[in-house]
Amino acid sequence: MTQETILWLRRVNKAKNDIKELETRHVELELEAKKWLCGMCPFLVLLKLSKDIVAKTTEVADLQKQKPERILIESPPPRVEMKYPKNINNLPSLHEMVNQLREYLKSRDIKKIGIYGVPGVGKTTIMENLNDELKESDMFDIVICVTVEKDGNLSKIRDVIVERLKLNVEGINTDQGVATLISKALKKKKYLLLLDEVFAKINLSEVGVYDGHKHGKLVLASRSKHVCDSMDLNEHVHVEGLSKDDQWKMFRECVGDTIDRPSIKPIVKLILKECGGIPNLILAVARNLRNREDEESWRSELDRLRSDNEYQLEDMPEVFNVFKFAYDNLDDERKNCLLSGAFFPEEHEIYQDYLFECWKAMGFSGKVQTITGARNKGRNILNDLIDRETLIRSRGRMGHVKMPYIFWGVARRMVYGRVELLPEEMWKQKRISLISTDLDNFPDAASLGPHTTSISMLFLQSNNNLRIVPEFLFNGMSDLNLLDLSQTGIESLPASIGKLINLRGLYLNECSYLVRLPTEIKKLKNLEVLDICRTGFCSLPSEIGELTALRCLRISFTRALGDRNHVGTHDMEKIPSNLIEKLSFLEELTIDLDPCEPGWNGIADGIAREVANLRALTSLHFHFPGVLCLETFNRERKLWNNDNRKVSIFRFTIKVGSHPTCHPHGLDISGCSAQRHLRYSAGDSTPAAIGEVLKQSCVFELIGHQTVENLSDFGIDEMKGVEVCIIEECNKMRRILAGNITVQVFPFLKKLHIFRLQRLDCIWDGAMASGSLARLTTLTLNDCPSIEKILSLGMTQQLPELQHLKVENCKLLVKIIGANDQPVHSLSGSLPKLMTLELINLPILDSICESDSLEWPSLSKLGIMNCQNLQNLSLKKENAEHLRSIECNQDWWRRLVFQDIQLKQDLQKHCRFI
């Protein structure tokens, strides 16, 4: 909030308190009125009250007129966006590099630093550790970390800087204009720009970064010393790999003390020499040598690691030797699955469920009949490849994996014979991958030639300029198993698609210009996966009912179901009657649409009946417009009975009711052990049908319920498996849970998010059974205007896993942790894992805890904004030991009371003033 708004709200709160005093005086005078018959009426007192009321009314009217025009200003960007890299504290050779860079950055004379070394040697790990360590330092106002595009395009660097600085570039149409805006924003800042994976010289002035920026510094990482030399840097740091001690330590952690045997130790030293000190290679070899006990086996593996192979390159032979070594230790299924990483661009993050579907379509995961079986087998294969360090999980996107870039080149060469192929060369391959290549047209029929009959895979996704698929393209591709045209600009598909008689996977998702499928689609009798989500479809083509082998169907309707100007003019034509039930092998079904769309209500009940009769179904994403429709589904399906063998593997996202959600975009509901999500909105009862689904749910959203007063109304047993709970706009709710409950409640709940509960005054009243909320890690409250305290002292002892607590916009909140209804003998062990505490816009909050003796053993981050009444944090050396980040207003910090002045001075270095 602006300072003007804060001052105005103080006056408003004072006016509210004055009005309460006037109300009290009025009540007292009403009591006096009973005596008026026996004595003189108190005219003077009444006159004084009347004048005060008139004056206060005028004041309130003036306050309304004086309401600030600018209520909010955008908060400044965080100093650092954390990367959470691998911990290198136990690897001194890398950790010392980070320390060396920090020392260089402290020097006034050093503004530009370069680090260089071969791929995989640890440059990115060093850069990311440097980035995260600077979060606790006031050396820079902002640290900006960018991974540079391999093609040298500067737009990504500009885009990241604009986003980090929260700059408004609306109306600026040129790169130079954006660069000028960036330069003005950076000119007076102490900033550090970290550029990773720089492949060629960069003209930083085109980005808006100038040597003339007095307080700006640069660290770049490149594979090439030549690049560093070309950038006019002050210092160069050569990253040569792990020291011998670190190599041995890393290898030993993977393999165990077997390597200490006198007969094996010299062999291990030779193996490590073949790895060149590169962490990825050491881990990949070590993971493949676990459980080897005999000397002969170790010598044999060393010989294989040393052997020449056709995929070697002169610059880094050890990479190819290690990858081939790891590859040769796999069975045929895993070899094919591993090399599929080469079908995607370098550093491409692949959604793992999509990867499993591709493996099945191409026959890589064996003769698995069902999608569910392919996922289960694929997950086992993937976990094994990740364990061997040949594939890695994406840190940025949950459920995604990628091939380490150090191995991508050799995998690409093993698949295609070369790392880089021209488009005309790629069209001669059996498995064609032209992902994100700016493809806008196809070779003519003569250029394609007869070899198209051998093509089994065609990846064309993420080419926005691709608009037309020529009729001849699919004429000879009878062996094609997998076709992906997602995220392209295609407007139609040719009739020749009907000739793809062996096609098993067809992906057209996010083809927003595609509004229909050709009737020839019905000829794809072997098609198992069809994804047409986020296209221009407003109806489901009737021909899909003839795809009798279909096991996975994903569709979304982006246009109004009642649209009379588009294909399919009547509601029942949107999904033709009896179409779904024809797909008897269907295992996974997604029908996504706007929950407020009235046209859906007329057909949903019939569709629900058809879905209920899909006996092979194991995954469902479906919107039930009301409870009656869900009851129909439950009655027909009998899915939730405990004796149903599929209940343990069934995945679902079920939405009941139509109420738009308003909770913050990007709210994290991850971390569940299973994908089972129930969203119940705009309800007015707690029906048994909801309880049946809730009993199997891991995520429960309750939104806009009209009558429920607490979650206990749904039944304690029904919520035992819930791991994430979101409650929003349930304005009758006064408690989340109520009463003295003797059984465990929410024993597996990890995250609880509460938004806009107007009457909520307490999270829980009464005693808690042991084990209730025992796994809760995150608690968020926003806009609950009646609540006065969040937790009692007793509750703090029953939340051993709570790590993150955020409270925002609760205008009557006085204390975060208030007095307990029952005596608490000791506060030892209260909130032992609480790491972050964020308090925002709490105007009358006067203390965090009723008692000042909480230990806060893990507290590392405080964020306190617009809590002007809070003057004492009760911090001492003992409970502030791990506090390393404080975000607050500078004026508030100055007024904050500390018993230990030295502690306040020590903590101030961790403050980031907003």
Protein Blocks (a to p, Z undefined) as FASTA:
>chain_A
ZZklmmmmmmmmmmmmmmmmmmmmmmmmmmmmmmmmmmccdfklmmmmmmmmmmmmmmmm
mmmmmpcfblbccddddfbacekiadfklmmklmmmmmmmmmmmmpmklmbdcddddehi
lmmmmmmmmmmmmmmpckbfbdcdddddfklpaklmmmmmmmmnopafehiabfklmmmm
mmmmmmmpccddddehiabdcdfklnopafklmkbccddddfbfklmmmnopabdcddeb
jcfklmmmmmmmmnopmlmpmklmmmmmmmmmmnnopaklmmmmmmmmgoiabfklmmmm
mmmmmpccfkbcfklmmlmmmmmmmmmmpcfklmmmmmmmmmpcehiacdfklmmmmmmm
nopnojafbfklmmmmmmmmmmmmmmnopaccdfklghiacddfklmmmmmmmmnopabd
cfklmmmpmbdcfehklpabdcdfklnommlmmpcbdcfehilklmbdcfklmmmmmmbm
bdcfehiabfbdcfklmmmmmbfbdcfehilkbcbdcfklmmmmmbfbdcfehiabfbdc
fklmmmmmbcbdcdddfbdfklckbghjbfklmpgghklmmmmmbmbdcddddfklmklm
mmmmmmmmmmmmmmkbcbdcdddfbfklmmmmmmmnommpmklmklmmpccdddedjddd
fbdehiacehiabdcddddehiabdcfklmmmmmmpcbdcdehiakbgbfklnopklmmm
pmbdcdehiakbmbfbgcjdfbdehklbfbdcdehifklcbfbgcjddehiaklbmbdcd
ehiakbcbfbdfklmmmmmkbmbdcdehiakbmbfbdcdfbdcfbfghiaklbmbdcdeh
ifklcbfbfbfkbgklmbcbdcdehilkbmbgoiafklmmmgcbdcddfklmmmpccfbl
mlmmmmmmmpccZZ
